[in-house]
Amino acid sequence: MIRKILLAVSGLGHAEEMLKTLREIPSIESAKVTILHVVQAQNTAATMTTKWENGGKILANAIQTLNLDPSQVSSILREGDPKDVVCQVADEIDADLIVMGSRGLKRLQSILSNSVSQYVFQLSSRPMLLVKDDIYVKKIKRIMVAIDNSDSAKNCLKLALFLLRDIQGGELILANVATDLGGKKSEITEVSSDKNPVLAAAVAEAKNQGIQSRSYISSGKPGEEICRLAEELNIDLLLLGSPDRRPSIAKSFVDIDRLIGSSLSDYVRVNATCPVLLARTIA
């Protein structure tokens, strides 16, 4: 399922660290990696030359840090608006996964500060792994899926099982949150899947693939509960389904229509204490 990975680098190093950790997963260790750095247009030729030189150094450092087989890695240095170029290159190479760093800004802050990761999240339909600057990237053993009846959640489950299938001692954590918009939280409870059809189907699929799983339920505001579960259960990677955000005709516009409303995926990407992989409805 993951054969081509696009790594967008800015020189800060967190995204590279995440990819190194991902590459330890047997199911994707043979995936081809494209490393992208985008140089934004400058006012003077001298400044532009400096930016190109710095961009080349950033790519070289990323390649050295990752220590990949040359046959499995390529690099692209391109001029343009980073948010647009990342989406363009992802389409050009038909990436199965985009890996990016994120400052963890809230939605309005992200748009006002021209956040690249927020825009790519809005405009791309491809799975996207966001790594905040303030988290510690751990070896991936315990993967959590926020599970419900949605197609995007089912897509996350398939992706999690793909990642876990060859991880020795790997564990799938299934979390089903009952929505209580009043904010009243329940205890986080480990349950048998027998009486919960959503969990039962997911557990059965994991069992068929020989993957150990545990199921948990809680109630409250979904975004807060998912983040609480991920932190208390010491999750290494969180997978969350995120339906396509806008009709294709409007994908070139900022997501103004949802600025005031709430978004589960926006809340989780900002507040989760582990890396978050957002998967769309269509794989």
Phi, psi and omega in degrees: 000331178242100181249337182226125181241132173257120177253114178266119185247146178241354181102356182275337171097344185290321180294322177298319179298321179295318181294322177301320178293318178299321183292349175280349179279120186305324185291343180234010183294339179264004180295143177277141185243131171249123180259125184241133167231135184249130177259123179278146181301142181240166185285330184236154180296322181296317178295322180295319178299317179297319179296318178298317180297316179296321178298319177298321178293320179299316179296316181298318179294321179296316180297318179294319181296319183285332177053051183267157171300127182305333180286349184249004183223142172223161182230148179227128173243118188222147177268144176150191176277119187308318184295325178284318184293321179301314179295318180298312182293322177302320178289320182299319183265359182056055184295138175273343181204136173253130177245126183217153169280160181212140177279354178071031179282149175289166191304308182296318176299319181299315183290318180293330180264008177060044181298125181293314184297322179296317181293317179297319177301320181290321194260339182264146177262006185269151175304142188222126180255115182257135181236110181289153182294337189255018179248161177261123180277121183251161172302136187272113176232323185245111182248130181252136174242125172282108192254135171209198183272001184288154177296325181292325177293321178295324176295320177298319180300314179299319180293319179296318179294323176299316181291323187276345193300331181242014178273114180294125182077010180290154184218136176263126176252121180256126182239123179240117185252126173275126186287127171226095185292349175288348176088006180286117184270147173253173173292150172279118189239127173281132186228160167282146184280356189305320187261009180235104185303323180295312179293321183300317180295319181291318179297318180298319180294319178296317181297321179298333180260008177072028182253128180289139181219157171226149184240140180226148174232154173200178177219157182145199175287123190307314181299313180296319182292319179298317178294321179295316177300314182299321181286313184290332180266006175056052184282141180270329180209131181250128176251129183226130177285139179220107180301158176308135191281323186218155173301150184302328182294339185249011187289349178270002182252149176296150186281056184298326186294346182246008183300320185274331181283177180258149178223124181300311183295323177296317181297314184292318182296331180278322193254346181295146181262015176220166176301145183239127175254117180261122181244140182278174179297320181257123181291000000 
